[in-house]
Amino acid sequence: MEMRVSDVDGNDWMEAFDEWQREVLRGLLVACNATPPDAYLAAVHSGVAAGAAKARLHLRVLEASEPGQPLTVEEAVAQLRAARGPEGFDLLEVLANRELQGPGSSRSTRHVQLALPGGEAGEYSAGDHMEVMGNNDAGLVKAALQRLGLNGSERVEWRSNQEGGSGSARSLGGMQQLSLVLTSATVLTWLVDLAAVPTKRSVSLLAEGCGCPPEAAKLRQLATEEGYKEKVLGTRLTLVELLSQFQSVSMSLEQLANLLPRMGPRYYSISSSPLARPGTCSISVGRVSFTTPSGRQHKGAASATIGDTPVGGKLLACVRQLSSNFRLPKDPATPVIMVGPGTGVAPMMGFLQERAALAAQGAKLGPAHLFFGCRSAAEDFIYRAELESYLASGVLSGLHVACSRDGPTKVYAQDLILQEGPALWGLFEAGAHVYVCGDARRMAPDVRNAFKDMAQVCGGRNASAAESWMGGLLETKRYLEDVWAG
């Protein structure tokens, strides 16, 4: 078998993996001269990877004569949580929801404080994540219902186990078999991602099921590499938008749901410490909103929901306790260096809250430097008042802010690291720990390179020795990253 390469940031990487997996399984069967069960052969022949049938979304619209009252969202969440245990999602009350961007900014970043449930489900440490389950915009749901010929009140039976669908193991579902009755509107709001761009294989399946030869031919053209890239992926068409162009394609609710990825949670670094405010936690959320090339106003499934939920409202969320070492040193006297541009400052706010709480308890704090990056001090220097207060109180020893668009040349956090090299090098010699949070594509590699350059300039190392020095920091867990590609 040859090795395959796929871009995990692409729209169809799971499809590429499934295709490769089918080839591997076929090869193993031939090599072992094995005869698989008929059900498995049917699954492979139809292009479905082994085991995928277990991950399908099982939906059935009930007949008028069948019993069953649809559950409210609160009732459904309660049943799912009981089945999944402490790891299940819960409806958490919003205690605060305020804008962090300046008045002149065209963007939105919200500081949201949530009440946590009691017991194990509400436990967390500074540096952990909060999982928030998004839901589809009302306009997307309305368009889907209209295309399916539904009014939103139809009773739908959902047979839930631990089905994830499209690789999302954290989608809504229980650890055991459940049968829940929901409305069709609830199903389309919470269970599938209507804003997702359909995969190339999904477009091919639409072509195969299209009974109109001219429309089938157009769909087959859209399923080609060039047609898909230009007219589907390039324009960010949703499945419902695509179906609206091909009215001859017959589609049921279950069929639509299984051509879409499951609605999965979005992960946000917690920006608070339980030492400061027990029973609550906060997150910092940048709103995702833009107009697609097709003219649709796209809203982030989670970020828009979070931003629009008022105080007293509830978000479907849960704490995700990390198994990583992204934690403050056990000894508060250990120097720390934090790098968190934009919303990457969120976990650093939790660390600073923790340091303030420890200081109030009489702990001796070591030096702490924060490198923050934004576009403009007047617009998106988020948490400015809090950070300056930490600096004044001594919880923060150095606050280094790079405003990339305020001067004649762009300045980023990594540039300030080099400028502060001599002082930082002294902290490293005293055992400093480094924490980096934010963009994994450019920022994180650039920051790592800035520290290696500092090792050469301030530590007298050559390039090879600086690389080894960085490797030692990583191996001893003194250089820690919480980064994402987006």
C-alpha positions, 0 to 999 in steps of 0.5 A: 500500500502506498502512503497517502497525504491529506490536508486535515484543514481541508473539507474532505480529509475524512473522506480521503482517509475513509477511501484509504482505509477501504483500500487497506482493508481490501488488501488485508482481506486478499493477503489473508485469503479471508472471507468477510461477512456479507454485511461488511462487503455491502458496506465496502461496496457502497463506499462506507468504511467499516463501522461507519453504520454505527455512527449514522444519525438514526432519525425517523419522522413519526406517523400521526398515529404513533405515540410520543411527545417531543422533548424540550431542549432542557429535557433532552439535555437532561436525559443525554447527561444522565446517560453520559455522566460527568462528561456530558453537556449541561445548560450553564447559566450566563452570569456576565456577557460583555464586549471586550473590543473598543468602540471603534472596532468592527469586530467583536470579542466577548467575555462570558462568565458561566455558572458551573454545576456542582461536583466533578462536572464543575471542577477545573484548573486554570489552563483547562478548556470549556466546550460549548455546543453551537447551534444553527442559525434560525435562517439556516434551519428555516431554509432546510425545513422548507427544502424538506417540506417540513414545518418544524413541528414534526415529531422525530425519533432519534435513536442515540448511542455514542454516535459521533458521525464525521469523526466528531466523538464529542457530538451530542449523544449518550453512552447507551442506547436512547430513544428521544422524540424531538421536533424536526426544528430541534433536530436541525438546530442542534444535531447537524452542521447546516453551515458545513460545505458538503464533501465532494463525495456527498455531491457525487451521491446527490448526482447518483440519486438525481432523477433528472438527467440534465441536473444529474449531469450538472451535479457530476460536473460539480463533483469533479476536482475542478468543479467542486473546488471552484463552485462548491468549496470556493463559494462555501455553498451549504448542502441546502443551498446546493439542493435548492439549485437542484429541485429534482433531488429527493431528500428526507430528513434522515438522508440530509442529516447523514450527508452533513457532519454532526454539530460538534463543540467548539473549544475555548481556553478558560480565562479564569481560575477557580481560586479566584471565583469558585463555582464559575468560569469565564471564556473569551470568544471572538465572534466569527461572521462574514459574507460568503461568495454565494452571498450568505451571511455566515455566523459561527455556530458557537461564537454567535450563540455565545455572543447573543446569549444574554445574562440569565440565558443558558449555553450548552457546555461543559468543562474539559479538563486537559491531560496536558501540562499547560499549568502554572508551575507548582512553585509560584516563585518560578518565573513565567513567560506568557505569550498570548496574542488576541484571544490567546491571552485567555488562559494567561488571564486565568494564570494571572487570576491564580497568581493574584489569589495565591499572593492574597494567601501570602505566597511569594510570586516569581517574575511574570512577563506577558507578551500580548499582540493586537491590531490597535491599542484603541480597538482590540487591546482586550483586558487592558484595564485588568492587565494594567491592574495586575502590572500595578499590583506586582502580579505581572512584572512586565506587560509587553504589547505589540500593536501591529497596525498602530505604527509605520511598520508592523510589530508582533509579539515575537519582535518584542521577545527579541527586544526583551532578550537580555532580561528574559535570558536571565529568567530562563537561567532561573528556571522560567516556564514559557506558555504560548497560546494562539495561532499554530500556523504562524504565530507559534512557530515564529515565537519559538524561533524568536526564543531560539534567536534569543538563545543565540544572541543572549546565550552565546549559542550557535544555531544547532545549540539553540535548537538543542536548548529549545528541545530541552525546554520542550522535553522538560515541559518548560515550554508549553503550547496551547495552539490551534489552526484556524 
